[in-house]
Amino acid sequence: MNLAALVIEAARRTPSAVAIVGPDAQLSYAELDQQAAGLAAVLVAAGVQPGDRVALWLPKSARAIVAMQATLRIGAVYVPIDPESPAARARKIITDCAARCLVIDRDRPSPLDDELADRVALIPADERPPSPLQPGVAAVELDPEQLAYILYTSGSTGTPKGVALSHRAALSFVSWAHQTIGGGPDDHFASHAPLHFDLSVLDLYAAFMAGARVCLIPEGLAYAPAQLVEFIRRHAITVWYSVPSALIMMMDHGGLLELESPPTRILFAGEPFPIKHLRRLHERFAGVRLLNLYGPTETNVCTSHEVLTIDPARANPVPIGRACCGDEVWAIKPDGEHAGVGETGELMVRGPTVMTGYWGQPPLAHQPYPTGDIVRVLEDGVYEYVGRRDHMVKVRGMRIEIGEVEAALLEHPAINQVAVVVAGTGLEARLVAFICARERVSLLALKRHCAARLPKYMLIDQATILAELPRTRNGKIDRKLLVASTQPVPEAQP
């Protein structure tokens, strides 16, 4: 089986059931199947072959899901690009993955320069063949190890990094999620995460496997708490999956805890859930299943923890749990030894959900993936998240490589040196840039400069001009000192 077969099978079983509710259209499984088959024919006519990459620069919409399904059913690899990314970043991704074509809305200016336009076909998202194919067109036969999609994450060198996932990796995760969530045709999944963010994989494919309905939350509502809660109410959402930041905002400013019919399953991932906020959710919705899912984009979800009880004395976030999806996980200490109970180390993952590798780089070849996350080993195979090993950070639930933000800032002609740190935690987290510059430059000018190179969620929130950056004894930038300088100075006690 492959990912495209999930929709084809659901269209065969329950053709009239609603598959997608988007801001642009509502599609039954039969309609989704038929439209995907039609666009697949257009892609084939444009020369797309199995294994080719199809870039998608589309807003979160039913037509974007059609494009994903069309790509999958011909054995090609879809590459979703943040629709709010500047054209320059879209070009970097299209170039890096050597996309065969780009699917885009007709009224959107093409990001392709003259060189790319010569080798990348431009396909309108609403393009259909003159005589539409009939629904139920079978997906091509695929090796499970064939790539299904590439998700680009922030890269340390200033270039986005493509995480290549196979059909086997995705289906291993989705099958586990389907069994764990217990989804069925009567379920309504909310799709909160952007389509280029790995959380969206569960929203879409666990729903398709269950023959359930997926309700797409437009990008503009992603952090509008009152509207999100109203979305849950209006669409009778039964399965919700998001970063904790969104849930906290919905509790504080959207009336989430006042819902009479909340989702029956609330899943969260992407960052630690502050225990005081999770406790409020757990106490208010005692009958709702709460699941903490963990795993970087490179591994899909590799551990999970269902929140059944919360110790009143607990001050730390709940554990990330035990290995799941058939994966094996363990922690390695700095000396290379396995961490024992009570010890900390870097979490390693090996198993069916792990990526094939980074696009353009040698495959992992079944080697364990070092997550870069430091965990504490608890009893009975349970792990607790401690922090990041490197400068990869999470701000508002989005993964950001500090190096890419710094690389963009350093392209400004006035800047000599820069160091970016995260100040605050949770909803209060913000990106602060410390800059050595040849001349005075405003925060607004820096934001405008970066907006042409980075997606919105990677723009800095604050900038401080320094004569020189502080250094440690070995010559490295003293980031701890910079972070400390962002903290408020406590008032002197009388």
C-alpha positions in Angstrom: 0.0 0.0 0.0 1.1 3.6 -0.5 -0.3 7.0 0.6 -2.3 7.6 -2.5 -4.1 4.2 -2.1 -5.7 5.5 1.2 -7.9 8.0 -0.7 -8.6 5.5 -3.5 -9.7 2.9 -1.1 -11.9 5.3 0.9 -13.5 6.5 -2.4 -14.3 2.9 -3.2 -15.8 2.2 0.3 -17.7 5.5 0.9 -17.6 7.7 -2.2 -20.1 10.3 -0.9 -18.4 10.8 2.5 -16.8 14.2 3.0 -13.0 13.9 2.7 -11.9 17.6 2.8 -13.5 20.8 4.1 -11.3 23.6 2.9 -11.5 27.4 2.7 -11.9 27.0 -1.1 -14.1 23.9 -1.5 -15.6 20.8 0.2 -14.8 17.5 -1.5 -16.2 14.0 -1.1 -13.8 11.1 -1.3 -15.1 10.4 -4.8 -14.5 14.1 -5.8 -11.0 14.1 -4.3 -10.2 10.9 -6.1 -11.5 12.2 -9.5 -9.8 15.6 -9.2 -6.5 14.0 -8.2 -6.7 11.6 -11.2 -7.3 14.5 -13.5 -4.4 16.6 -12.2 -2.3 13.5 -12.3 -2.9 13.2 -16.0 -1.8 16.8 -16.4 1.4 16.1 -14.5 2.1 13.1 -16.7 1.5 15.2 -19.8 4.0 17.7 -18.5 6.6 14.9 -18.4 6.5 14.0 -14.7 7.7 10.5 -14.1 7.9 8.3 -11.0 10.5 9.6 -8.6 10.4 13.2 -10.0 9.8 16.0 -7.5 6.7 18.1 -7.8 6.9 21.4 -5.8 3.7 22.8 -4.4 3.5 26.5 -3.6 -0.1 26.7 -2.7 -2.2 28.0 0.3 -3.7 25.5 2.6 -6.7 24.4 0.6 -8.6 21.5 -1.0 -6.7 22.2 -4.2 -3.4 21.7 -2.4 -4.6 18.3 -1.1 -5.6 17.4 -4.7 -2.1 18.3 -5.9 -0.5 16.2 -3.2 -2.7 13.2 -4.1 -2.2 13.7 -7.8 1.6 13.6 -7.3 1.5 10.5 -5.1 -0.6 8.4 -7.4 1.8 8.7 -10.3 4.7 7.7 -8.1 6.2 11.2 -7.9 7.4 13.0 -4.8 5.6 16.1 -3.5 7.5 19.0 -2.0 5.2 21.5 -0.1 6.7 25.0 0.2 5.5 27.5 2.8 3.0 29.6 0.9 4.0 32.6 2.8 7.7 32.2 2.0 9.4 34.8 -0.1 10.0 33.9 -3.8 13.8 33.7 -3.1 13.3 30.9 -0.6 10.9 29.1 -2.8 13.5 29.2 -5.6 16.1 27.7 -3.2 13.9 24.8 -2.5 12.8 24.2 -6.1 16.5 24.3 -7.1 17.7 22.1 -4.3 15.2 19.3 -5.0 15.6 19.6 -8.8 11.8 19.9 -9.1 10.3 18.7 -12.4 7.4 21.0 -12.1 5.8 23.6 -9.8 2.1 23.6 -9.0 0.8 27.1 -8.3 -2.4 29.2 -8.4 -3.0 31.0 -11.7 -3.1 34.4 -10.1 0.1 34.1 -8.2 3.3 35.4 -9.7 5.8 32.7 -10.6 8.9 32.5 -8.4 10.9 31.0 -11.2 13.7 33.0 -12.7 14.7 32.6 -16.4 17.1 29.8 -15.7 14.6 27.7 -13.7 11.7 28.5 -16.1 13.6 26.6 -18.8 13.6 23.3 -16.9 10.7 23.5 -14.4 7.2 23.2 -15.8 4.6 25.6 -14.3 1.2 23.9 -13.7 -1.9 25.8 -12.5 -3.5 24.1 -9.6 -6.9 24.0 -11.3 -5.6 22.6 -14.6 -7.5 19.5 -15.8 -7.2 17.4 -18.9 -9.8 18.0 -21.7 -11.5 14.7 -20.9 -11.4 14.0 -17.1 -10.3 10.5 -16.0 -12.9 8.4 -14.2 -12.6 8.2 -10.4 -10.9 5.1 -9.0 -7.8 5.2 -11.1 -5.3 3.0 -9.4 -2.1 4.4 -8.1 1.1 3.1 -9.7 2.8 0.1 -8.1 5.5 1.4 -5.8 8.4 0.1 -3.8 7.5 1.0 -0.2 11.0 2.5 0.1 10.2 5.0 -2.7 10.0 8.6 -1.6 6.5 10.0 -0.9 7.4 13.6 0.1 10.2 15.9 1.1 9.7 18.4 3.9 12.1 21.3 4.1 13.3 22.5 7.4 15.6 25.3 8.5 19.3 24.6 7.5 22.4 25.6 9.5 24.3 26.9 6.4 21.5 29.3 5.3 20.1 26.8 2.8 16.9 24.9 3.7 17.4 21.1 4.3 15.1 18.6 2.7 13.9 15.7 4.8 13.1 12.8 2.5 10.4 10.4 3.7 9.4 7.1 2.1 5.9 5.6 1.8 7.0 3.0 4.3 8.1 5.6 6.8 4.9 7.6 6.5 2.6 4.6 6.6 4.4 3.1 9.6 3.6 6.3 11.5 0.1 6.7 10.1 -0.9 3.1 10.8 0.2 3.5 14.4 -1.7 6.8 14.8 -4.8 5.2 13.3 -4.7 2.3 15.8 -3.9 4.6 18.7 -6.5 7.3 18.0 -9.1 4.8 17.0 -10.4 6.9 14.2 -13.5 6.1 12.1 -15.8 7.6 9.4 -17.7 9.7 11.9 -14.5 11.5 13.0 -13.7 15.1 12.1 -10.0 15.9 12.1 -8.8 19.5 12.4 -5.8 20.2 10.3 -4.0 23.0 12.2 -0.4 22.6 11.1 0.8 24.0 7.7 1.2 21.4 5.0 5.0 21.9 5.0 5.1 21.0 8.7 5.3 17.4 9.7 2.3 17.5 12.1 0.1 17.7 9.0 1.0 14.1 8.0 -1.2 12.7 10.9 -4.0 15.2 10.2 -4.4 14.1 6.6 -3.4 10.4 6.3 -4.7 9.1 9.6 -8.0 10.7 8.6 -7.9 9.2 5.1 -7.0 5.7 6.6 -10.2 6.0 8.7 -12.3 7.4 5.9 -12.8 10.5 8.2 -13.3 14.2 7.4 -10.4 16.6 7.4 -11.2 20.3 8.1 -8.4 22.5 7.0 -7.6 25.6 9.1 -6.4 28.4 6.9 -3.0 29.9 7.6 -4.6 33.2 8.7 -6.5 31.5 11.6 -3.6 29.4 12.9 -3.0 31.7 15.9 -6.4 33.4 16.2 -7.6 31.7 19.4 -11.3 32.7 19.4 -11.7 31.8 15.8 -10.0 28.4 16.4 -12.3 27.5 19.2 -15.3 28.6 17.0 -13.8 26.4 14.3 -13.9 23.4 16.6 -17.5 24.2 17.5 -18.7 24.8 14.0 -17.1 21.7 12.4 -17.7 19.4 15.4 -14.0 18.5 15.6 -13.3 15.2 17.3 -9.5 15.0 16.8 -7.2 18.0 17.4 -3.5 18.0 16.9 -1.3 21.1 17.3 1.7 22.6 19.1 1.0 23.4 22.8 1.3 27.2 22.1 -1.9 27.1 20.1 -3.8 25.3 22.8 -2.5 27.7 25.5 -3.7 30.7 23.5 -7.1 29.0 22.9 -7.4 28.4 26.6 -6.4 31.9 27.6 -8.0 34.0 24.9 -10.4 31.7 23.0 -12.7 30.1 25.5 -11.5 26.6 24.8 -12.2 25.4 28.3 -15.8 26.6 27.9 -16.6 24.2 25.1 -19.4 21.8 25.9 -18.4 19.3 23.2 -14.6 19.4 23.0 -12.6 17.1 20.7 -12.6 13.6 22.2 -8.8 13.3 21.4 -6.3 16.2 21.8 -2.8 15.5 20.6 0.1 17.9 20.9 3.8 17.9 19.8 6.6 20.2 18.6 7.5 21.7 22.0 7.1 21.0 25.7 3.7 21.7 27.1 4.1 23.8 30.3 2.7 21.7 33.1 0.5 24.4 34.6 -1.4 24.8 31.3 -1.6 21.1 30.6 -3.0 20.6 34.1 -5.8 23.1 33.4 -6.7 21.2 30.2 -6.6 17.8 31.9 -8.7 18.9 34.8 -11.4 20.6 32.7 -11.7 17.8 30.1 -11.4 14.7 32.3 -13.0 12.5 29.6 -10.8 13.7 26.7 -7.7 11.6 25.7 -4.6 13.7 25.8 -1.5 12.5 24.0 2.0 13.9 23.9 3.7 12.9 20.7 7.4 13.4 20.1 9.7 13.1 17.1 11.7 15.4 14.8 10.7 15.7 11.2 13.4 13.2 10.4 11.7 10.4 12.4 8.0 11.2 12.2 6.7 10.4 15.7 9.0 7.9 17.5 7.8 8.2 21.2 4.4 8.9 22.7 2.9 9.4 26.2 -0.8 9.4 27.0 -1.6 11.8 29.9 -3.8 9.8 32.2 -2.9 11.5 35.5 -0.7 14.5 36.5 1.0 14.5 39.9 -0.2 17.7 41.7 3.5 18.3 42.7 4.9 17.9 39.2 6.7 21.0 37.9 8.2 19.7 34.7 6.4 18.9 31.5 5.0 15.3 31.1 7.4 12.7 29.6 7.7 12.2 25.9 7.0 8.6 26.7 8.0 5.3 25.2 9.1 4.2 21.7 6.2 3.7 19.3 5.5 3.0 15.6 7.9 0.0 15.7 10.9 2.3 16.4 13.7 1.6 18.8 15.0 4.5 20.9 17.8 4.9 23.4 20.0 7.7 24.9 23.7 8.0 24.4 25.9 9.9 27.0 28.8 12.1 25.9 31.2 9.3 26.5 29.4 7.1 24.0 27.8 4.8 26.7 24.1 4.1 26.9 22.4 6.3 29.5 20.8 4.3 32.4 17.8 5.2 34.6 18.2 8.7 36.0 20.9 9.6 33.5 20.7 12.0 30.5 21.9 11.6 27.0 21.1 12.3 23.3 18.1 10.4 22.0 18.8 8.1 19.2 16.2 6.6 16.9 16.2 3.6 14.6 13.2 2.0 12.9 10.6 2.1 10.1 9.5 5.7 10.5 13.0 7.2 10.1 13.7 9.3 7.0 15.6 7.9 4.0 18.0 10.8 4.5 18.4 14.5 3.6 17.8 15.2 -0.1 21.1 15.4 -2.0 23.1 13.7 0.8 24.0 10.0 1.3 21.1 7.9 2.7 21.1 6.9 6.3 21.1 3.2 5.2 19.3 2.1 8.4 21.8 3.8 10.6 20.3 5.3 13.8 19.3 9.0 13.7 20.8 11.3 16.4 18.0 13.7 17.3 20.1 16.3 18.9 17.6 16.3 21.8 18.8 15.5 25.3 16.6 13.3 27.3 16.5 11.8 30.8 15.9 8.0 31.1 13.1 7.1 33.5 11.8 3.8 34.6 10.2 1.2 32.2 11.5 2.7 29.0 10.1 6.1 29.5 12.0 9.3 28.4 11.7 12.9 29.6 12.8 15.8 27.3 15.6 18.0 28.7 16.6 20.3 25.9 18.4 20.7 22.6 22.0 19.8 22.0 22.7 22.4 19.4 21.3 25.7 18.3 18.1 24.3 16.7 15.3 26.0 18.6 11.5 26.0 18.7 9.7 29.3 18.7 5.9 29.3 18.7 6.1 25.5 17.9 8.1 26.0 14.7 11.5 24.5 14.3 14.2 27.1 13.5 17.9 26.7 12.8 19.6 29.8 14.3 22.3 29.5 11.6 19.8 30.2 8.8 18.5 33.3 10.5 22.0 34.5 11.1 23.0 33.8 7.5 20.1 35.9 6.2 21.0 38.8 8.5 24.6 38.6 7.5 23.5 39.3 3.9 22.6 42.8 4.9 25.5 45.1 3.8 25.7 47.0 7.0 26.1 43.9 9.3 29.5 42.6 10.2 28.7 40.0 12.8 25.5 38.6 14.3 24.3 36.2 16.9 20.7 35.2 17.3 19.3 33.7 20.5 15.9 32.8 21.9 14.7 34.9 24.9 11.9 33.7 27.0 10.0 30.4 26.8 6.6 29.1 25.5 4.3 31.8 24.2 6.8 34.5 25.4 9.7 33.1 23.3 11.2 35.6 20.9 14.1 35.7 18.5 16.7 38.4 19.5 19.5 39.4 17.2 22.7 40.9 18.5 24.5 42.8 15.8 27.8 44.4 15.0 27.1 46.9 12.2 29.0 49.5 10.2 26.1 51.9 10.5 22.9 52.3 12.4 20.1 50.0 11.1 16.6 49.8 12.4 14.6 46.7 13.4 12.1 47.5 10.7 14.8 47.6 8.1 16.1 44.2 9.3 12.7 42.7 9.2 12.1 43.9 5.7 15.5 42.5 4.7 14.8 39.1 6.2 11.3 39.0 4.9 12.7 38.6 1.4 14.7 35.6 2.5 12.9 33.8 5.3 9.3 32.7 6.1 7.5 34.9 8.6 7.9 32.6 11.6 11.7 33.0 11.3 11.8 36.8 11.4 13.5 38.3 14.4 11.5 40.0 17.1 14.2 42.3 18.6 17.6 43.6 17.6 20.4 45.0 19.8 23.5 46.8 18.4 26.8 45.9 20.0 30.3 47.1 19.5 31.5 43.5 19.6 30.0 40.1 20.4 31.0 38.6 23.7 33.2 35.5 23.4 34.1 32.5 25.6 37.6 31.6 26.4 37.9 29.3 23.4 36.8 32.1 21.1 33.2 31.1 20.5 30.3 33.5 20.8 29.1 33.5 24.4 25.5 32.7 23.7 24.7 32.1 27.3 25.8 35.6 28.2 23.6 37.0 25.4 20.6 35.1 26.6 21.2 36.2 30.1 21.3 39.8 29.0 17.7 39.5 27.6 16.4 38.7 31.1 14.9 41.4 33.2 17.1 42.6 36.1 15.4 41.8 39.4 14.5 44.7 41.5 16.6 45.2 44.6 14.9 44.2 47.8 14.5 47.0 50.4 
